[in-house]
Amino acid sequence: MKKIISILIPIFNEKENINIIYNNIINIISGITERYDYEILFLDNHSNDGSYEICKSIAKNNKNTRIIRHSRNFGYQSNILSGYDSCVGDCAITIDSDGQDDPKYILDFISIWERGYDVVYGIRKTRKDNFFIKIFVKLFYKLLNYFSDISIPANAGDFRLIDKKIILHLKKFKEKNIFLRGVIFYLGFNQIGLEYDRGKRLKGKSKFSLLQYFDFGQNGILSFSKFPLKFITVFGFLIFSFSIFLIFIYLFKFFNGEISQPGFTSIILFLLFFFGIIIFFIGIVSLYIGQIVDEVKDRPRYIIDDTEK
């Protein structure tokens, strides 16, 4: 019996690229149909530009293609997760619908998987994004790897192959703000990276803004690092110790009559400094509390509106 390759294509308002990327994938995958069966899953994150209708038409005319449509946009990670939950393959390959990740590397992923690796992830050797996104990505990976308990290779994205046993383990995770890249590396097993050149979008503009990149990065750090909380604790202890030291100094000067008039400027500066630190630390703690609130609510990570075979 042939093994099944599941190919997951996350989509949000990509009507100009869907047919192109689909045909490219079919051309690539047709070369291994003697050895493998396959399925292609369009994961529509509630597009409103006609993408859903295009995917629906493709699914109706191709027996190996399905579409899963969310009831609203639940975010990129939840979209991919719905594909992992729904696919039936012995492995699953995730590839974006904008064409930046070349489908030709699918064959390389499968070849490496055949050698016994459970996860094959793409490493973007070069990428054609704008300057600010490149800087942010570089900074994000440095912070995440320095402060967290896991190590993710710089420029490793969501273009990857994972074995079925990885998918089964992923289903045990119930995190609402799941950071899939981190979770997959956290699982361990046999993993290897494949360097590739990431190209430009085929058509249209990116739907992922710089602010969304920031939220994505924030979620990754909060999910896998307690360093900000540890930093607050250590810094707070140092400030407390310094305050005790100053109290003794000023008491000593006061009883020796060395303080004749309090300094207004120094008082204002101290107040501004400590209030600023307190507000900043409260902000960090609030981010973690927000994560906890999402987990406690236990709302579904996505809701499927429609599926088409």
MARDOZA-846815 format. One record per residue (C-alpha): residue in one letter; residue number from 1; x, y, z. Coordinates in nm, 3 decimals, padded with zeros to 5 digits. Example, Ala and Ser with C-alpha at 12.3 -4.5 7.8 and 13.67 -1.06 7.14 Angstrom:
MARDOZA-846815
[a, 1, [01.230, -00.450, 00.780]]
[s, 2, [01.367, -00.106, 00.714]]
end
This chain:
MARDOZA-846815
[m, 1, [00.000, 00.000, 00.000]]
[k, 2, [00.132, 00.343, -00.097]]
[k, 3, [00.212, 00.603, 00.164]]
[i, 4, [00.019, 00.931, 00.145]]
[i, 5, [00.176, 01.277, 00.120]]
[s, 6, [-00.045, 01.559, 00.252]]
[i, 7, [00.030, 01.905, 00.114]]
[l, 8, [-00.119, 02.192, 00.315]]
[i, 9, [-00.164, 02.534, 00.153]]
[p, 10, [-00.268, 02.812, 00.395]]
[i, 11, [-00.466, 03.083, 00.214]]
[f, 12, [-00.593, 03.429, 00.293]]
[n, 13, [-00.697, 03.650, 00.001]]
[e, 14, [-00.462, 03.497, -00.258]]
[k, 15, [-00.694, 03.464, -00.558]]
[e, 16, [-00.422, 03.571, -00.802]]
[n, 17, [-00.182, 03.299, -00.691]]
[i, 18, [-00.398, 02.995, -00.613]]
[n, 19, [-00.413, 02.841, -00.960]]
[i, 20, [-00.044, 02.909, -01.022]]
[i, 21, [00.080, 02.750, -00.700]]
[y, 22, [-00.164, 02.460, -00.734]]
[n, 23, [-00.051, 02.378, -01.087]]
[n, 24, [00.314, 02.406, -00.984]]
[i, 25, [00.257, 02.161, -00.700]]
[i, 26, [00.069, 01.918, -00.923]]
[n, 27, [00.353, 01.926, -01.177]]
[i, 28, [00.603, 01.848, -00.902]]
[i, 29, [00.403, 01.581, -00.721]]
[s, 30, [00.307, 01.399, -01.043]]
[g, 31, [00.666, 01.276, -01.065]]
[i, 32, [00.630, 01.056, -00.757]]
[t, 33, [00.274, 00.923, -00.794]]
[e, 34, [00.408, 00.578, -00.876]]
[r, 35, [00.547, 00.555, -00.524]]
[y, 36, [00.305, 00.776, -00.326]]
[d, 37, [-00.056, 00.880, -00.311]]
[y, 38, [-00.120, 01.241, -00.221]]
[e, 39, [-00.381, 01.487, -00.103]]
[i, 40, [-00.380, 01.865, -00.128]]
[l, 41, [-00.560, 02.068, 00.137]]
[f, 42, [-00.646, 02.433, 00.081]]
[l, 43, [-00.673, 02.597, 00.424]]
[d, 44, [-00.885, 02.908, 00.367]]
[n, 45, [-00.869, 03.152, 00.658]]
[h, 46, [-01.202, 03.310, 00.562]]
[s, 47, [-01.084, 03.493, 00.251]]
[n, 48, [-01.314, 03.761, 00.112]]
[d, 49, [-01.161, 03.820, -00.231]]
[g, 50, [-01.295, 03.514, -00.413]]
[s, 51, [-01.014, 03.279, -00.308]]
[y, 52, [-01.261, 03.039, -00.149]]
[e, 53, [-01.463, 03.005, -00.468]]
[i, 54, [-01.148, 02.931, -00.669]]
[c, 55, [-01.036, 02.666, -00.421]]
[k, 56, [-01.385, 02.518, -00.412]]
[s, 57, [-01.387, 02.484, -00.788]]
[i, 58, [-01.047, 02.316, -00.791]]
[a, 59, [-01.154, 02.074, -00.515]]
[k, 60, [-01.469, 01.973, -00.703]]
[n, 61, [-01.274, 01.890, -01.017]]
[n, 62, [-00.983, 01.708, -00.850]]
[k, 63, [-01.044, 01.402, -00.635]]
[n, 64, [-00.717, 01.443, -00.442]]
[t, 65, [-00.793, 01.800, -00.336]]
[r, 66, [-00.993, 01.927, -00.040]]
[i, 67, [-01.068, 02.268, 00.106]]
[i, 68, [-01.115, 02.362, 00.470]]
[r, 69, [-01.268, 02.705, 00.529]]
[h, 70, [-01.264, 02.878, 00.867]]
[s, 71, [-01.564, 03.073, 00.996]]
[r, 72, [-01.336, 03.376, 01.035]]
[n, 73, [-00.967, 03.459, 01.030]]
[f, 74, [-00.822, 03.277, 01.330]]
[g, 75, [-00.462, 03.357, 01.243]]
[y, 76, [-00.186, 03.193, 01.045]]
[q, 77, [-00.079, 02.937, 01.305]]
[s, 78, [-00.432, 02.816, 01.374]]
[n, 79, [-00.486, 02.784, 01.000]]
[i, 80, [-00.189, 02.551, 00.965]]
[l, 81, [-00.295, 02.361, 01.276]]
[s, 82, [-00.637, 02.288, 01.124]]
[g, 83, [-00.454, 02.126, 00.833]]
[y, 84, [-00.252, 01.905, 01.065]]
[d, 85, [-00.572, 01.805, 01.245]]
[s, 86, [-00.751, 01.720, 00.919]]
[c, 87, [-00.487, 01.562, 00.697]]
[v, 88, [-00.458, 01.185, 00.652]]
[g, 89, [-00.105, 01.159, 00.515]]
[d, 90, [00.194, 00.970, 00.650]]
[c, 91, [00.363, 01.308, 00.640]]
[a, 92, [00.244, 01.666, 00.586]]
[i, 93, [00.417, 01.944, 00.394]]
[t, 94, [00.320, 02.306, 00.455]]
[i, 95, [00.378, 02.558, 00.177]]
[d, 96, [00.249, 02.916, 00.149]]
[s, 97, [00.022, 03.013, -00.138]]
[d, 98, [00.216, 03.326, -00.239]]
[g, 99, [00.481, 03.133, -00.430]]
[q, 100, [00.778, 03.257, -00.228]]
[d, 101, [00.860, 02.899, -00.131]]
[d, 102, [00.935, 02.704, -00.449]]
[p, 103, [00.737, 02.374, -00.470]]
[k, 104, [01.039, 02.203, -00.627]]
[y, 105, [01.183, 02.161, -00.277]]
[i, 106, [00.892, 01.931, -00.190]]
[l, 107, [01.082, 01.648, -00.361]]
[d, 108, [01.392, 01.726, -00.152]]
[f, 109, [01.184, 01.721, 00.166]]
[i, 110, [01.038, 01.382, 00.077]]
[s, 111, [01.379, 01.242, -00.017]]
[i, 112, [01.524, 01.344, 00.320]]
[w, 113, [01.215, 01.209, 00.500]]
[e, 114, [01.272, 00.875, 00.329]]
[r, 115, [01.615, 00.863, 00.496]]
[g, 116, [01.448, 00.850, 00.837]]
[y, 117, [01.407, 01.214, 00.940]]
[d, 118, [01.084, 01.309, 01.118]]
[v, 119, [01.102, 01.683, 01.048]]
[v, 120, [01.256, 01.855, 00.747]]
[y, 121, [01.235, 02.233, 00.771]]
[g, 122, [01.331, 02.497, 00.519]]
[i, 123, [01.598, 02.750, 00.612]]
[r, 124, [01.575, 03.072, 00.413]]
[k, 125, [01.929, 03.129, 00.290]]
[t, 126, [01.816, 03.444, 00.112]]
[r, 127, [01.483, 03.624, 00.133]]
[k, 128, [01.336, 03.910, -00.068]]
[d, 129, [01.144, 04.094, 00.203]]
[n, 130, [01.165, 04.461, 00.291]]
[f, 131, [01.445, 04.594, 00.511]]
[f, 132, [01.241, 04.629, 00.832]]
[i, 133, [01.107, 04.272, 00.816]]
[k, 134, [01.459, 04.135, 00.763]]
[i, 135, [01.587, 04.327, 01.067]]
[f, 136, [01.290, 04.218, 01.280]]
[v, 137, [01.327, 03.850, 01.185]]
[k, 138, [01.698, 03.854, 01.261]]
[l, 139, [01.643, 04.019, 01.599]]
[f, 140, [01.354, 03.784, 01.684]]
[y, 141, [01.555, 03.467, 01.632]]
[k, 142, [01.847, 03.603, 01.833]]
[l, 143, [01.623, 03.693, 02.126]]
[l, 144, [01.428, 03.367, 02.113]]
[n, 145, [01.737, 03.146, 02.097]]
[y, 146, [01.918, 03.343, 02.367]]
[f, 147, [01.635, 03.357, 02.619]]
[s, 148, [01.437, 03.035, 02.560]]
[d, 149, [01.494, 02.669, 02.639]]
[i, 150, [01.476, 02.566, 02.273]]
[s, 151, [01.695, 02.651, 01.978]]
[i, 152, [01.541, 02.738, 01.642]]
[p, 153, [01.776, 02.790, 01.346]]
[a, 154, [01.767, 03.145, 01.221]]
[n, 155, [01.535, 03.193, 00.922]]
[a, 156, [01.357, 02.859, 00.972]]
[g, 157, [00.998, 02.916, 00.861]]
[d, 158, [00.677, 02.717, 00.825]]
[f, 159, [00.780, 02.561, 00.492]]
[r, 160, [00.849, 02.212, 00.624]]
[l, 161, [00.765, 01.842, 00.623]]
[i, 162, [00.661, 01.664, 00.942]]
[d, 163, [00.602, 01.294, 00.992]]
[k, 164, [00.265, 01.156, 01.104]]
[k, 165, [00.399, 01.080, 01.451]]
[i, 166, [00.485, 01.449, 01.493]]
[i, 167, [00.128, 01.536, 01.396]]
[l, 168, [-00.007, 01.293, 01.655]]
[h, 169, [00.204, 01.459, 01.924]]
[l, 170, [00.097, 01.806, 01.810]]
[k, 171, [-00.265, 01.708, 01.872]]
[k, 172, [-00.181, 01.669, 02.242]]
[f, 173, [-00.095, 02.039, 02.270]]
[k, 174, [-00.393, 02.252, 02.371]]
[e, 175, [-00.229, 02.595, 02.371]]
[k, 176, [-00.456, 02.867, 02.233]]
[n, 177, [-00.172, 03.091, 02.110]]
[i, 178, [00.035, 02.805, 01.977]]
[f, 179, [00.372, 02.882, 01.820]]
[l, 180, [00.414, 02.586, 01.587]]
[r, 181, [00.777, 02.642, 01.497]]
[g, 182, [00.872, 02.635, 01.863]]
[v, 183, [00.647, 02.342, 01.953]]
[i, 184, [00.781, 02.127, 01.669]]
[f, 185, [01.141, 02.193, 01.776]]
[y, 186, [01.038, 02.133, 02.137]]
[l, 187, [00.916, 01.782, 02.043]]
[g, 188, [01.261, 01.676, 01.934]]
[f, 189, [01.296, 01.355, 01.726]]
[n, 190, [01.513, 01.350, 01.413]]
[q, 191, [01.510, 01.696, 01.257]]
[i, 192, [01.717, 01.851, 00.982]]
[g, 193, [01.718, 02.179, 00.791]]
[l, 194, [01.735, 02.236, 00.418]]
[e, 195, [01.870, 02.569, 00.295]]
[y, 196, [01.693, 02.732, 00.003]]
[d, 197, [01.655, 03.069, -00.165]]
[r, 198, [01.320, 03.229, -00.094]]
[g, 199, [01.184, 03.422, -00.389]]
[k, 200, [00.938, 03.705, -00.440]]
[r, 201, [00.563, 03.677, -00.423]]
[l, 202, [00.407, 03.563, -00.748]]
[k, 203, [00.139, 03.835, -00.748]]
[g, 204, [-00.032, 04.073, -00.509]]
[k, 205, [00.086, 04.211, -00.175]]
[s, 206, [00.168, 04.040, 00.151]]
[k, 207, [-00.123, 04.011, 00.397]]
[f, 208, [00.122, 03.995, 00.689]]
[s, 209, [00.195, 04.344, 00.821]]
[l, 210, [00.494, 04.449, 01.032]]
[l, 211, [00.261, 04.471, 01.335]]
[q, 212, [00.151, 04.110, 01.276]]
[y, 213, [00.516, 04.008, 01.261]]
[f, 214, [00.560, 04.177, 01.599]]
[d, 215, [00.261, 03.991, 01.747]]
[f, 216, [00.392, 03.666, 01.599]]
[g, 217, [00.736, 03.721, 01.750]]
[q, 218, [00.592, 03.827, 02.086]]
[n, 219, [00.386, 03.507, 02.100]]
[g, 220, [00.694, 03.298, 02.026]]
[i, 221, [00.898, 03.456, 02.305]]
[l, 222, [00.616, 03.444, 02.561]]
[s, 223, [00.547, 03.080, 02.475]]
[f, 224, [00.902, 02.959, 02.523]]
[s, 225, [01.077, 03.200, 02.756]]
[k, 226, [01.029, 03.307, 03.118]]
[f, 227, [01.332, 03.534, 03.094]]
[p, 228, [01.132, 03.862, 03.101]]
[l, 229, [00.974, 03.755, 03.431]]
[k, 230, [01.310, 03.645, 03.571]]
[f, 231, [01.460, 03.975, 03.459]]
[i, 232, [01.187, 04.168, 03.641]]
[t, 233, [01.254, 03.968, 03.959]]
[v, 234, [01.631, 04.018, 03.950]]
[f, 235, [01.610, 04.384, 03.852]]
[g, 236, [01.345, 04.446, 04.117]]
[f, 237, [01.565, 04.286, 04.381]]
[l, 238, [01.859, 04.506, 04.276]]
[i, 239, [01.646, 04.820, 04.294]]
[f, 240, [01.515, 04.712, 04.635]]
[s, 241, [01.870, 04.652, 04.761]]
[f, 242, [01.984, 04.988, 04.625]]
[s, 243, [01.685, 05.158, 04.792]]
[i, 244, [01.771, 05.003, 05.130]]
[f, 245, [02.129, 05.122, 05.085]]
[l, 246, [02.012, 05.478, 05.010]]
[i, 247, [01.774, 05.475, 05.307]]
[f, 248, [02.062, 05.404, 05.546]]
[i, 249, [02.282, 05.670, 05.383]]
[y, 250, [02.012, 05.939, 05.404]]
[l, 251, [01.922, 05.843, 05.760]]
[f, 252, [02.286, 05.867, 05.856]]
[k, 253, [02.317, 06.211, 05.692]]
[f, 254, [01.989, 06.326, 05.846]]
[f, 255, [02.093, 06.239, 06.201]]
[n, 256, [02.433, 06.401, 06.143]]
[g, 257, [02.263, 06.723, 06.025]]
[e, 258, [02.414, 06.702, 05.677]]
[i, 259, [02.077, 06.743, 05.502]]
[s, 260, [01.952, 07.099, 05.526]]
[q, 261, [01.716, 07.113, 05.231]]
[p, 262, [01.576, 06.831, 05.012]]
[g, 263, [01.662, 06.835, 04.641]]
[f, 264, [01.353, 06.887, 04.427]]
[t, 265, [01.524, 06.785, 04.101]]
[s, 266, [01.662, 06.459, 04.238]]
[i, 267, [01.319, 06.368, 04.380]]
[i, 268, [01.150, 06.426, 04.042]]
[l, 269, [01.416, 06.225, 03.857]]
[f, 270, [01.387, 05.934, 04.098]]
[l, 271, [01.008, 05.936, 04.071]]
[l, 272, [01.012, 05.947, 03.690]]
[f, 273, [01.267, 05.667, 03.673]]
[f, 274, [01.092, 05.433, 03.913]]
[f, 275, [00.745, 05.500, 03.776]]
[g, 276, [00.874, 05.431, 03.425]]
[i, 277, [01.031, 05.103, 03.537]]
[i, 278, [00.715, 04.999, 03.719]]
[i, 279, [00.487, 05.071, 03.420]]
[f, 280, [00.726, 04.885, 03.188]]
[f, 281, [00.736, 04.582, 03.416]]
[i, 282, [00.359, 04.584, 03.457]]
[g, 283, [00.334, 04.578, 03.077]]
[i, 284, [00.552, 04.266, 03.056]]
[v, 285, [00.355, 04.090, 03.328]]
[s, 286, [00.030, 04.189, 03.154]]
[l, 287, [00.141, 04.010, 02.836]]
[y, 288, [00.190, 03.688, 03.031]]
[i, 289, [-00.142, 03.737, 03.209]]
[g, 290, [-00.307, 03.783, 02.869]]
[q, 291, [-00.164, 03.448, 02.759]]
[i, 292, [-00.301, 03.285, 03.075]]
[v, 293, [-00.646, 03.440, 03.020]]
[d, 294, [-00.659, 03.294, 02.667]]
[e, 295, [-00.572, 02.950, 02.801]]
[v, 296, [-00.828, 02.966, 03.083]]
[k, 297, [-01.109, 03.067, 02.847]]
[d, 298, [-01.051, 02.741, 02.659]]
[r, 299, [-01.209, 02.869, 02.339]]
[p, 300, [-01.157, 02.668, 02.019]]
[r, 301, [-00.845, 02.757, 01.826]]
[y, 302, [-01.041, 02.758, 01.501]]
[i, 303, [-01.391, 02.688, 01.374]]
[i, 304, [-01.446, 02.516, 01.040]]
[d, 305, [-01.726, 02.669, 00.835]]
[d, 306, [-01.713, 02.441, 00.533]]
[t, 307, [-01.521, 02.153, 00.381]]
[e, 308, [-01.523, 02.039, 00.019]]
[k, 309, [-01.384, 01.720, -00.130]]
end
